[in-house]
Amino acid sequence: MTENRWISEKEVSEMTGRALPTLRNDRFLGRGLPYTKMGKSVRYLIADVVAYMEARRVSTSDAPAR
């Protein structure tokens, strides 16, 4: 099951298009994606990354007509 897999911050950056410094700053400020820290390693659960992206999804059918 891939949704239960933990991925690195680099993989999250590639998946979301957010820069590594942005991910690190969000962690420092206590916002953004949930994560787990094991020693110096930071890991994100794929299911959390997908949920974060889905929550910010914009549907073009919801856009007002011009």
Backbone bond lengths (Angstrom), bond angles and torsions (degrees), N, CA, C in turn:
res aa  C-N    CA-C-N  psi(-1)  N-CA   C-N-CA  omega(-1)  CA-C   N-CA-C  phi
1 M - - - 1.448 - - 1.529 110.05 -
2 T 1.299 117.78 114.99 1.453 120.53 -176.26 1.521 112.79 -72.89
3 E 1.339 119.01 -26.31 1.461 120.17 -177.88 1.519 112.04 -68.70
4 N 1.333 118.06 -20.32 1.458 121.52 177.86 1.519 112.05 -93.66
5 R 1.315 116.66 8.71 1.464 121.45 -177.72 1.527 109.47 -90.55
6 W 1.305 115.33 140.47 1.464 121.86 177.09 1.521 109.04 -93.19
7 I 1.334 116.93 139.11 1.460 120.86 -179.15 1.527 109.92 -127.85
8 S 1.319 115.72 160.27 1.466 122.27 -177.48 1.520 110.94 -78.09
9 E 1.331 115.59 166.87 1.464 119.64 177.90 1.531 111.04 -65.18
10 K 1.326 116.92 -30.31 1.469 119.87 177.28 1.528 110.37 -65.16
11 E 1.330 116.41 -42.05 1.463 120.29 177.92 1.529 111.27 -65.36
12 V 1.327 116.73 -37.90 1.473 120.77 176.98 1.519 109.69 -64.71
13 S 1.306 116.84 -41.71 1.458 121.39 178.36 1.527 110.68 -59.69
14 E 1.323 116.43 -45.00 1.462 120.72 178.94 1.527 111.62 -66.54
15 M 1.326 116.39 -37.83 1.458 122.02 -176.94 1.532 111.81 -71.42
16 T 1.324 117.00 -38.24 1.461 121.31 -174.06 1.523 113.78 -100.13
17 G 1.325 116.50 -19.13 1.462 119.83 -175.80 1.516 112.75 81.36
18 R 1.322 117.40 8.17 1.469 121.71 177.39 1.529 108.55 -89.21
19 A 1.301 116.29 136.72 1.464 121.27 -178.31 1.530 110.54 -68.28
20 L 1.337 116.18 149.88 1.473 120.65 177.24 1.531 112.16 -54.34
21 P 1.343 119.20 -45.73 1.469 118.05 178.68 1.535 112.86 -60.64
22 T 1.322 117.58 -31.48 1.464 120.73 177.44 1.522 110.24 -67.73
23 L 1.323 117.23 -45.11 1.465 120.76 177.60 1.526 110.45 -60.25
24 R 1.322 116.61 -42.52 1.466 120.94 -179.59 1.521 111.57 -67.20
25 N 1.326 116.64 -40.37 1.456 120.53 178.16 1.534 110.79 -65.72
26 D 1.322 116.91 -41.24 1.464 120.54 177.26 1.533 110.75 -59.55
27 R 1.342 116.96 -42.71 1.468 119.33 178.18 1.519 110.34 -62.89
28 F 1.325 116.93 -43.47 1.461 121.51 -179.61 1.532 111.13 -60.66
29 L 1.324 116.08 -38.47 1.467 121.36 -178.09 1.526 112.79 -86.35
30 G 1.339 117.23 -2.71 1.460 121.07 177.79 1.514 113.87 74.54
31 R 1.323 116.52 30.95 1.469 119.99 178.61 1.522 108.92 -131.03
32 G 1.311 115.77 177.87 1.464 119.72 177.34 1.509 112.39 87.80
33 L 1.308 115.41 -149.12 1.460 123.04 -173.93 1.529 112.97 -74.40
34 P 1.342 116.89 143.34 1.472 119.14 171.65 1.527 109.43 -66.34
35 Y 1.316 116.89 145.94 1.462 120.70 -178.81 1.519 110.01 -147.52
36 T 1.312 115.31 169.07 1.454 122.69 175.11 1.514 107.75 -126.30
37 K 1.310 115.83 139.33 1.461 120.48 178.71 1.524 108.43 -115.15
38 M 1.332 114.83 126.30 1.463 121.56 177.87 1.514 107.18 -123.51
39 G 1.307 116.06 100.21 1.460 119.43 -173.44 1.510 108.45 66.48
40 K 1.311 116.99 -123.40 1.466 121.28 177.90 1.525 112.31 -92.35
41 S 1.326 116.36 -8.76 1.462 120.55 -177.57 1.522 111.49 -84.71
42 V 1.319 115.85 137.41 1.460 122.80 175.32 1.516 106.91 -112.54
43 R 1.332 116.64 132.34 1.463 121.28 -179.51 1.526 109.13 -131.97
44 Y 1.322 113.73 146.43 1.459 122.37 178.40 1.523 108.48 -120.59
45 L 1.314 116.73 141.37 1.450 121.96 175.76 1.526 108.06 -81.83
46 I 1.331 116.98 129.16 1.463 120.70 -177.58 1.526 111.04 -54.56
47 A 1.323 117.79 -41.23 1.467 120.92 -179.28 1.532 110.72 -59.01
48 D 1.336 117.72 -37.26 1.464 121.28 178.44 1.527 111.21 -68.46
49 V 1.323 116.31 -39.10 1.472 120.80 179.22 1.524 109.89 -64.93
50 V 1.321 116.42 -45.42 1.460 120.93 179.57 1.532 110.24 -63.77
51 A 1.331 117.89 -44.03 1.466 121.34 178.91 1.526 110.91 -61.76
52 Y 1.318 117.34 -40.70 1.465 122.39 178.18 1.525 110.21 -60.94
53 M 1.324 116.10 -44.39 1.463 120.39 -179.57 1.533 111.12 -69.54
54 E 1.315 117.07 -40.80 1.470 121.02 178.97 1.532 111.18 -63.06
55 A 1.319 117.16 -37.38 1.464 121.14 -179.50 1.526 111.69 -65.31
56 R 1.319 116.98 -21.52 1.464 121.61 -178.76 1.525 112.35 -106.25
57 R 1.305 115.51 12.33 1.469 121.62 -178.35 1.523 110.34 -70.10
58 V 1.307 115.35 134.84 1.459 122.49 178.12 1.517 108.08 -114.27
59 S 1.310 115.91 126.13 1.459 120.46 178.47 1.506 109.21 -98.16
60 T 1.323 116.86 129.50 1.464 120.00 -179.02 1.519 111.44 -67.83
61 S 1.318 118.83 -22.18 1.464 121.00 177.89 1.522 111.16 -70.69
62 D 1.333 117.50 -17.98 1.468 122.03 178.27 1.527 112.28 -85.49
63 A 1.332 116.43 -7.26 1.468 119.93 -177.89 1.526 109.37 -71.30
64 P 1.329 117.73 141.77 1.456 120.30 179.26 1.532 110.76 -66.47
65 A 1.317 115.73 146.22 1.476 120.84 178.09 1.513 109.94 -72.59
66 R 1.313 115.97 148.88 1.478 120.23 179.47 1.485 110.81 -99.27
